[in-house]
């Protein structure tokens, strides 16, 4: 199985004249045992997927920040909830939009069920029902924002052990060669030790960015959750002032 080795060789060609260090790594990988090649290939897969999620989340959270600020500006300047609702489709990435739409839908449903007594203003039957709608919507929006973060957590916790497995395999190969040749010469044990060290390094290279990104994004999700809680209270205050 030389898929990973072929990938590294292609990378060398793209970079031009390869450095001695990269050339040595490519040689070690292409000469590695099948087990260690599978280990390294799986670690590369975890790393690529993690970086894709990291870039996706950075872009997504940046959009959320921008649209949340825009939504709050519209919400606080508008005199009617219907005006805010009309602006929601253009700011759909903001989790506050989902919370607002849930609260607005509950208020509208209560008004439809209430008997019409014109010219009296509409009155809410249950402010607690509106509160529950906001809480449910906030929970749903948090789940949306957290999507794919579990993969980063999995990568951060699993890849060091996958790398450790490759390390153990490399060391076992080194000891097997010592037993077969009866020599501890570096030329005998070197390939196995090299495989072990590369597996260790690749496991750490996959895990470290994932754990840093996961901690950063988890903190951002907490900020979004707090913003939704604050908005829900602001929405309830408006509903209580105007419809009770």
C-alpha positions as CSV (number, residue, x, y, z in Angstrom):
1,X,0.0,0.0,0.0
2,X,1.8,3.1,-1.2
3,X,-1.1,5.6,-1.4
4,X,0.4,7.9,1.3
5,X,3.9,7.6,-0.1
6,X,2.6,8.5,-3.6
7,X,0.8,11.6,-2.1
8,X,4.0,12.8,-0.5
9,X,6.0,12.2,-3.7
10,X,3.5,14.3,-5.6
11,X,3.8,17.0,-3.0
12,X,7.6,17.0,-3.5
13,X,7.1,17.5,-7.3
14,X,4.8,20.4,-6.7
15,X,7.3,22.1,-4.3
16,X,10.2,21.8,-6.7
17,X,13.5,20.6,-5.3
18,X,12.8,18.7,-2.2
19,X,14.7,19.3,1.0
20,X,16.7,16.4,2.5
21,X,14.4,16.2,5.5
22,X,11.2,15.8,3.4
23,X,13.0,13.3,1.1
24,X,13.9,11.2,4.1
25,X,10.4,11.2,5.4
26,X,9.0,10.1,2.1
27,X,11.4,7.2,1.9
28,X,10.5,6.1,5.4
29,X,6.8,6.2,4.7
30,X,7.1,4.4,1.3
31,X,9.2,1.7,3.0
32,X,7.0,1.4,6.1
33,X,5.0,-1.7,6.9
34,X,1.5,-2.0,5.7
35,X,0.2,-1.5,9.3
36,X,2.1,1.8,9.7
37,X,1.1,3.0,6.3
38,X,-2.6,2.4,7.3
39,X,-2.0,4.3,10.6
40,X,-0.3,7.2,8.8
41,X,-3.0,7.4,6.1
42,X,-5.8,7.4,8.8
43,X,-4.0,10.2,10.6
44,X,-3.7,12.2,7.4
45,X,-7.5,11.7,6.9
46,X,-8.3,12.9,10.4
47,X,-6.0,15.9,9.9
48,X,-7.5,16.9,6.5
49,X,-11.1,16.6,7.8
50,X,-10.2,18.6,10.9
51,X,-8.7,21.4,8.9
52,X,-11.7,21.5,6.6
53,X,-14.0,21.8,9.6
54,X,-11.8,24.5,11.2
55,X,-11.9,26.7,8.1
56,X,-15.6,26.1,7.7
57,X,-16.3,27.1,11.3
58,X,-14.2,30.2,11.1
59,X,-16.1,31.3,8.1
60,X,-19.5,30.3,9.5
61,X,-18.8,32.0,12.9
62,X,-17.7,35.2,11.2
63,X,-20.9,35.3,9.2
64,X,-22.9,34.6,12.4
65,X,-21.2,37.6,14.1
66,X,-21.9,39.9,11.2
67,X,-25.5,38.9,10.8
68,X,-26.2,38.9,14.5
69,X,-25.1,42.5,14.8
70,X,-27.3,43.4,11.8
71,X,-30.3,41.6,13.3
72,X,-30.0,43.2,16.7
73,X,-29.8,46.6,15.0
74,X,-33.0,45.9,13.0
75,X,-34.8,44.4,16.0
76,X,-34.1,47.4,18.3
77,X,-34.9,50.0,15.6
78,X,-38.2,48.4,14.5
79,X,-41.5,49.4,16.1
80,X,-43.3,46.2,15.0
81,X,-42.4,42.6,15.2
82,X,-43.7,42.1,11.7
83,X,-41.0,44.5,10.4
84,X,-38.4,42.4,12.1
85,X,-39.9,39.2,10.6
86,X,-39.7,40.6,7.1
87,X,-36.0,41.3,7.5
88,X,-35.2,37.8,8.9
89,X,-34.5,35.9,5.6
90,X,-31.6,38.2,4.8
91,X,-30.0,37.3,8.2
92,X,-30.8,33.7,8.5
93,X,-27.3,32.6,9.6
94,X,-27.8,34.4,13.0
95,X,-29.1,32.1,15.7
96,X,-31.1,35.0,17.1
97,X,-33.3,34.8,14.0
98,X,-34.4,31.3,14.9
99,X,-35.1,32.4,18.5
100,X,-37.1,35.4,17.3
101,X,-39.1,33.5,14.8
102,X,-40.1,30.9,17.4
103,X,-41.2,33.6,19.8
104,X,-43.1,35.5,17.1
105,X,-44.8,32.3,16.0
106,X,-46.0,31.6,19.5
107,X,-47.3,35.1,20.0
108,X,-49.1,35.0,16.6
109,X,-50.6,31.6,17.5
110,X,-52.0,32.9,20.8
111,X,-53.5,36.0,19.0
112,X,-55.2,33.8,16.5
113,X,-56.8,31.7,19.2
114,X,-57.9,34.6,21.3
115,X,-61.3,36.1,20.7
116,X,-61.4,39.3,18.6
117,X,-62.4,42.2,20.8
118,X,-61.7,45.3,18.7
119,X,-60.6,48.0,19.3
120,X,-58.9,46.5,22.3
121,X,-55.2,45.5,21.8
122,X,-54.3,41.8,21.6
123,X,-53.4,40.2,24.9
124,X,-51.2,37.1,25.4
125,X,-52.8,34.2,27.2
126,X,-49.5,32.8,28.5
127,X,-46.2,34.6,28.6
128,X,-44.7,31.3,30.0
129,X,-45.6,29.6,26.7
130,X,-43.6,32.3,24.8
131,X,-40.7,31.7,27.2
132,X,-40.7,28.0,26.5
133,X,-40.8,28.5,22.8
134,X,-37.7,30.8,23.1
135,X,-35.9,28.2,25.2
136,X,-36.6,25.4,22.7
137,X,-35.5,27.5,19.8
138,X,-32.3,28.5,21.6
139,X,-31.5,24.8,22.2
140,X,-32.0,24.0,18.6
141,X,-29.9,26.9,17.4
142,X,-27.0,25.9,19.8
143,X,-27.1,22.4,18.3
144,X,-26.8,23.9,14.8
145,X,-23.8,26.0,15.8
146,X,-22.1,23.1,17.5
147,X,-22.5,20.9,14.4
148,X,-19.2,19.1,13.5
149,X,-17.4,20.2,16.6
150,X,-17.6,16.7,18.0
151,X,-15.4,15.5,15.2
152,X,-12.7,17.9,16.4
153,X,-13.1,16.6,19.9
154,X,-12.8,13.0,18.6
155,X,-9.7,13.9,16.5
156,X,-8.1,15.5,19.5
157,X,-8.7,12.5,21.8
158,X,-8.2,9.6,19.3
159,X,-5.3,10.6,17.0
160,X,-2.6,10.5,19.7
161,X,-3.6,6.9,20.5
162,X,-3.6,6.0,16.8
163,X,-0.1,7.5,16.6
164,X,0.9,5.6,19.7
165,X,-0.3,2.4,18.1
166,X,2.0,3.1,15.1
167,X,4.8,3.9,17.6
168,X,4.4,0.5,19.3
169,X,4.3,-1.2,15.9
170,X,7.5,0.5,14.8
171,X,9.3,-0.4,18.1
172,X,8.1,-4.0,17.8
173,X,9.6,-4.1,14.3
174,X,12.9,-2.8,15.6
175,X,13.0,-5.5,18.3
176,X,12.1,-8.2,15.8
177,X,15.0,-7.1,13.5
178,X,17.3,-7.2,16.5
179,X,16.2,-10.7,17.3
180,X,16.5,-11.9,13.7
181,X,19.9,-10.4,13.1
182,X,21.4,-10.5,16.6
183,X,22.7,-7.0,16.1
184,X,21.7,-3.6,17.6
185,X,23.4,-1.8,14.7
186,X,21.6,1.5,13.8
187,X,21.1,0.2,10.3
188,X,19.0,-2.6,11.7
189,X,16.8,-0.8,14.2
190,X,16.8,2.6,12.5
191,X,13.8,1.9,10.1
192,X,11.5,0.6,12.8
193,X,12.4,3.5,15.1
194,X,11.9,6.0,12.3
195,X,8.4,4.6,11.6
196,X,7.6,4.8,15.3
197,X,8.7,8.5,15.6
198,X,6.8,9.5,12.4
199,X,3.6,7.9,13.7
200,X,4.1,9.8,17.0
201,X,4.7,13.1,15.3
202,X,1.8,12.6,12.9
203,X,-0.6,11.8,15.8
204,X,0.4,15.0,17.6
205,X,0.2,17.0,14.4
206,X,-3.4,15.9,14.0
207,X,-4.4,16.3,17.6
208,X,-2.9,19.7,18.5
209,X,-4.7,21.9,15.9
210,X,-8.0,19.9,16.6
211,X,-7.9,20.5,20.4
212,X,-6.9,24.2,20.0
213,X,-9.7,24.8,17.5
214,X,-12.2,22.8,19.6
215,X,-11.5,24.9,22.7
216,X,-11.8,28.1,20.7
217,X,-15.0,27.2,19.0
218,X,-16.5,25.9,22.2
219,X,-15.9,29.3,23.8
220,X,-17.5,31.0,20.8
221,X,-20.6,28.7,21.1
222,X,-20.9,29.7,24.8
223,X,-20.8,33.4,23.6
224,X,-23.6,32.7,21.1
225,X,-25.6,30.9,23.7
226,X,-25.3,33.8,26.1
227,X,-26.3,36.2,23.4
228,X,-29.4,34.1,22.7
229,X,-30.3,34.0,26.4
230,X,-30.0,37.8,26.6
231,X,-32.1,38.3,23.4
232,X,-34.8,35.9,24.8
233,X,-35.0,38.1,27.9
234,X,-35.2,41.2,25.8
235,X,-37.9,39.7,23.7
236,X,-39.9,38.7,26.7
237,X,-39.7,42.2,28.2
238,X,-41.1,43.6,25.0
239,X,-43.9,41.0,24.8
240,X,-44.8,41.7,28.5
241,X,-44.9,45.4,28.0
242,X,-47.0,45.4,24.9
243,X,-49.2,42.3,25.1
244,X,-50.0,41.7,28.8
